[in-house]
Amino acid sequence: MPESSVDTAKWWKSRNLRTLNLLLIFPLLSIFTQGFDGSMMNGLQSVENWRNYFGEPKGATLGLFNAAYPIGGLCAIPFISFVSDTFGRRVGLATGATICVIGATLQAAAQNLPMFVVARGILGCGTVFLGSSGAPLITEIAHPAHRATATALFNTSYALGAIIAAWTTFGTFRIASSASWRIPSGMQGLPSIIQLLGLYFVPESPRWLISKDRNEEALAIDRGSALQNYLEFVRTSGNRKRLFILLWCACISQMSGNAFISYYLSPVLTSVGLTTSLEQTLINATQQVLSWLSALYFATLPEKLGRRTLFLGSLSAIFICLVSITAGSAVFANDSSNKAAGGAVVAFLYLFSPAYNFGLNGNLGLYITEILPFNLRMRGQACYQLFATCFTLLSTYAIPVGLERMAWKFYLIFIPWVLVETVVLWFVFPETKGPTLEEIAAIFDGLDATISSPEKVDVERAEVEHKH
């Protein structure tokens, strides 16, 4: 990459870089709604008015409340690539934000269980558009020197949303009316409103603009059938490897035991003797603060330590947390007077989020974006969202049933599975630290691979010259 005429380490001294980086805040809010959702549902399970209003949901019924979210996401996936590749990344974000505002409004106004479930499905639909469009936009408009950190920061807004939701439910659970759950339900749409107001000022992806300026090639892509476009993922060995990595990233992001923390913290805490609304909402709120702070710091590490190091370190730490949580829960189940065992479980529940964030938050979002060449980037995002949504649906619906029937023994399923995830990652995932987006293609396709025409343009060099 050519040297810049400004000091990119002190970007705030350059007006153009300062403006660009501040505008990145709007796409960075994309995952906020997802984090808000998981933490809010954690908190609402501890709110007596919410439980009474919906008839003390447990097991499969509780699973339905949370599963409606990924089910709605599945409905959006077929349209992700069409909207963002045809009309631009900003339109994809605006579409998702609009849908989320509608979903949050209906959720706050829900009069019965079906209405609440439908609203959650609408929210799930919107967040898929946000999650799939936001990261590519940040990757493609950030200064090359800041691309890795900026993209890694994308997923950190998940923890920020979780903090706001946790403290909101902690503050409203004492309200003796349905406002105790309607207020946090409505606030879920606030970040989307902010995005809609700010997206007008955010620049469109230069790579997308370049692809549209090349009219014949752009038309050839747009005219191709959706099926043929997605079949690109199985036509070459490099693309098949990319597809498998997307599948495995989706798996480790959703099936590593994190759903216990994200959606079912309340029953886990109940199982170790912490049963009051005050205890549960306070623990949910404080552990989310630790999660966000760790996510912010760890987002700066991919460019320093490398992607594989963070992946492997994260899964190793998750393994230790799961073993400790399982052991502590087993001891407490045999002797409920053993407060040390219950305290150990709570301690490792706090540590689980930093362990996860070390490699599976910002680092994962960066990795799945940069391994995809421009012509496959949005379709790859759609594939990832499909896989992740399916795994989310499985985990969110199965976990409350498993906890109800097996209690702490259900945790045992995840311990060997995390080891399997680690072994596969070790042998399959290449390191991508260092190369530009265009050069990363050679890691998968070889040095002589034919790269799609938008990739032939030295976009990184053009961006440096344009922005400075």
N, C-alpha and C positions, 0 to 999 in steps of 0.2 A: 504494500500500500504506500502511495506517495506521502511524503511528509507534509503535514498541514502547516499553513502559514501562521496559525495561532496555537497557543498552548492548550491542547484539548483537556489536559488534567485540570486546568483552571477555566473551565468552560463558561463560568458565570461572568467572565470578563469580556466575552465576545457577545455582542448583541444578538447575532443570528443564532448562535448555539444556545444562548440563554433562552431566547424565545422558543426555539424548537424543543428543548428539554422540558420547559414548563408546559408546553402544549401536550407533551406525552402523558401528562397527568390524566387527560380525558380517556384515552384508550386504556391506561393503566387501571381505571376503575372497573374494567369489564368483568373481572372475577370477583369483585366486591359482593355482588348479589349472591353468588354461590356460597361464599363464606358466611354471609349474613343468614342464608337459608339454613345451613346445617346447624349453626350456633343457635338460631332462633328456635328450631325444632327441639334442640337439646333443652333450651330454657323453658319452652312451653310445656314440656313433659313434667316439669317441676312446678308449674303454675296450676293451682287448684281449680281456679275458674275455668281454665281451658279444659282440664280433664273432666270436670263436671258438665261443661257445655256439650262436649262430644261423647259423653258416656264412658269415661275411664277407658280409653282405647289401649289395648294390649295385644301382644302377639301379632297375628295376621292383620288385624285392623290397624294397629300402629304401623305395621309395615306398609300398609296401603297408603297412609298419609305421606310417608316419605318416598314410596315407590312411584307415586303419581308424578313426582318431579322428573326423574329420568324417563318415564314413559312419554311425557310431553317433549322431552329432548329428542326422542327417537322420531317424532313427527317432523321435527325441523331439519334433521340431517340431510334428507334428499335435496333440500333447497340451498344449502350452505354455499357450495361451489358456484351454483348458477348465479346467486345474488352477488356474491363478492367478486367473482371473476368477470361478470358481465357489467355490473354497475359500480364496482369499486369497493375497497375495504371500508370506507366511511359509510356507505349505504348499508353494508352488512351490519356494522355497529349500530347504526340508527334504527334498523329494522329490529334488532334484538332489544334495544333500549325501549322502543315503543311497546313491544309486546310485554316486556317486564313491567312497565308502568300499568298496563291494563291488568296484568295478573295480580300485582300487588294491591290494586284498588279492589278487585273482586275478592281477594283473600281477606282484606280488612273488613269488607262488608258481608262476609259469608254468614248465611242464616242457618245452615245445616251442614252436615258432613259432606254430602255430594258437592255442594257449592265450594266448600273449602278444598276438596280434592281436585275439582276441575281448575280452580284458581292456581293450585300448585302445579298442575300440568301445563298451564299457560306460562307460568314463570319458568318452568323447565325448558319450554320451547324457546323462550327469549334468551335465556342464558347460554344456550348452545350457539346461537348466532354471535353473542358477545364473545364467548370464549374462543371460537374458531376464527373470528375476524380481527380481534384485538392484537393477538401476538404477532401475526404476519405484518400488520400495519406498523407496529413498533419496530420490528426487525428491519423493515424495508425503508423506514424514514429516519431511523436513528443514525447519528454519525457513526461511521465504521469503527472509530476508536471506542465508542460507547455502546455498540450494538449488543455485546454479550451481557453486560450488566443491565442495560435497559430492558432487554427481553427477559432476563432472569427476574427482574423486579415485577414483571407482569403478574405472576401468580401470588406475589406477596399481598396484593390487595384482598385476597381470600381471607387471610388472617385479620386484616383491618376490618373487613365486613363482619367477621366473627366477633371481634371485640365490641363493635357498636351494638350488634344484636345481643350479645351476652349481657352487657351493662344495661341495655334497654329493658330486657326481661327482668334483670335484677331490680331495676327501679320501678317496674310496673306490677310485679307479682302481688304486691300488697293491695292494689286497687280492687275493691270489692264489686267488680262488674266485669262485663266482657271487654271493657277497655283495656284490661290487663293483658289481653292477647291481641286485640285489634290494633293497638298503637304500634307494637313492633311489626305486626303483619303489614301495615300500611307503609312504614318506614323503609321496607325492603325496596320500594320503588324510587326512593330519593336519589341514589347514585345514578340511576338511569335518566332521571330528569336533568341532573347536572351534565351528563354526557350529551344529551340532546341539545342543551344550550351551548356547549363548547365545541361540538364536532365541526361546526361551520368554519371554525378558525384553524382546525387541524389540517395540515397538508395531506394530499392523497399520495399513495405509494408511488414513487418514481418508476419502480419496476412495472407496476400495473399500467402507468401512463405510457411507458415505452412499448409495452406489449400492444397497446391499442393504437399507437402511432404506426406500427407495422401492420397495415390494414389487411393484406392478404393472409398473413400468418394468423392474425387475430381472428379473422373470419373463419379460417380453417379450424381453429380450436373451437370457436363458438358453434360452428355448424356440426361438429362431430357429435354423435349421440352420447348421452350421459354414460351408457354402458361401455361404449368403446373407450371413452376417456378414462374410466376407472379400470378398464382392463390393462391400461399401461402399467399398472402395478404388478402384473404377473408376466409381462412379456420379456423382461430382462432379469438377469440374476441380481443386479444392483437394486432394481425396483422391488423385487421380491424380498430382498433383505430389508429394505426400507419398510415394507408393509409388515413384515414380522416384528420389526423393532417398534413400530407404532402399536401393534397388538400387545406386545410385551410391556411397553410403557403404560398403556392403558390398564393392563392387569396389575402391575406393581403399584400404580397410583391409587387403585381402588380396592385391592384384595390383600393388602398387607396389614389388616387389622385396624386401619384408620377409621373405618365406619363406626367402630365402638366409640371413638372419641368425638367424631363429627356429628353423629346423629343419635347415639344411644348412651350418652354419658350418664343420664339419670338412672336407668336400671342398673348400670354397672356400679354406680355409687351406692344405690340401694342395697346391692348384694354384699357390700362391706360395711353396712350399718349407718351410712349417711343418708338419712331419709327425709329430712326437713327441706322445705322449699328454700329457706335461707341458705343452708349449707350447700345445696346443689347449685343454685343460681350463682352463688359467690364463687364456688370452685370453677364453674364454667367461665365466669367473667375473668377471673384472675389468670387462669391457664391460657386464655386467648391472648392476653397481653404478652405473656412470655412467648407464645407462638409467633406473634407478629414481629416482636423485636428480633427473635432468632431468624425469622424469614428475611427480614431486611438485611441483616448482616451476611447471611449465607448467600444472598443474591450477588454479593461482590466476589464470591470465591471461584465461580467457574473459570474465569479468565486467569486466576492465579494457580489453582490446584488441578484444573482439568475436569472434564465431565465424568469420566469413569471413576475417578477417585471419589467424587461426591456421591455417585450412585452406590458404589460398594460400601462406603463408610456409612451411608444412611441406612441401608438394609441391615448391616451388621448391628447398628445401634437399635434399630427396630426389633431385631431378634432378641437382644438382651432385655429390652423393655417388655416384650411379650412373655418371655420366660418368667420374668420377675412378677408381672401382673398375675400370671396364671398361678405361680407358686403361692403368692400372698393370698389370692382368692381362695385357693384350696385349703390353706391353713385356717383362714377365717371361717370358711364353711364348716370345718370340723370343730372349731372352738370360737364362738362369736364373742367371747370375752377377751380374745387376743387382739387388743387395740393396735399393737405394733404391726401385725400382719395387715390390718386394714389401712394403717398409715403408710405402709410400704407400697400398697396398691395405689393409693392416691399420689404418692411421690412419683411413681413411674408413669402414672397417667399424665402428670405434668411434664415429664421428660419425653413422653412419646412425641409430642408435637415438634420440639426442636430436633429430635432424631429423624422424624419424617421430613422436616423442612431442609435439613442439611443437603439432601440430594434429590428429593422428590417434589419440591415446590418450584422455586425459580429455575433450578438447574434442569428439571424435566421439561418445563415449558420452553426453555431455550433450545434444548436438544431436539425435540420433535419438530421445531420450526426450522432449524438450520440444516437438518439432514435432508430436507425436501427442496429440490430445485424449483425455480419459479413456476414452471408449467405444471407442476404437481402439488404446489404448496397448499392451495385451498382444498383440492380433492383429498390430499393427505390429512389436512385438518379435519375434513368431514369423516374420513375413515377413523381417525383417532377418536373423534367425538362419538362415533357409532360404537366402537369397542368400549370406550370408557363408560358410556351411558348404559350399555348392556351389563357391564360388571357392576356399575353402581346399582342398577335395578336388582341384580342378584343379591348383592350384599345388603342393601337397605331393606329388602323384603325378607331375606332369610335370617338375618341376625336377631330381630326381636323374637322370632319363632324359636330359634336355637337357644337363646337366653332363657326363654320361658320353659323350655323342655329339658335343657341340659345344664343350665346355670354356668358355673365357671369352666366346666369340662368342654364347653363349646370353644373356648380359647385355644384348646389343644390342636384344633384343625389348622390354625394359622402358623404355628411354630415351624413345622416341617415345610410348609408351603413357602415361607420366606426364604428358607435355605434353597429350595428349588429355584426361586426367582433370582437369587444371588448367583447360582452356578450358571444359569442361562445367560445372565447379563455379562458375566465374566468372559464367556466364550464368544458372544455374538456382537456386543456393542463396541464399535470402534471409537477411538478418541477423536474429537473434532475441534479441540482447542487450537487456535492459531490461524487456520486458513480463512479466507473470505467465504461468503455464501456460495459464490460461484466455484471456488476451488474445492469446497467440500464434496462437490459432485464426483470429483476424481477418486475420492476414497471409496466410493461405492461402484462407480462405473469404469474406473481405470483412466489412465492419462489420455488415452486416445478416444474416449467416449464422445459421441456427438451430443452436444448440449443444445437445448432449444434456443431459438434465436434471441429471445430477450436476454438469455444468459450470456450470449456472445459479446454483448456490449459491456465495456468495462465500467459497470455501474458504480462500483466502489470509488474508482478514480473520478468519475463524473460528479459524484456526490461531494467529494472533498473539494473539487474545484468550484462547484456551484455554491456550497455553503460558506466558503472562505474567500 
